């Protein structure tokens, strides 16, 4: 019997999947989009943990 509620996340697939046609986005996709926007923002101060 197959369980459609898989508890193991597939982040590689989630980053590409915006869940179009639904009322929201998945958390991994949204974090990737936020990170991308921060990297492109010229006013964003990068954090270096050296």
Secondary structure, DSSP 8 states (H G I E B T S, - for coil): ---SS--S--HHHHHH---TTSSS--HHHHHHHHHHHHHH-TT-------
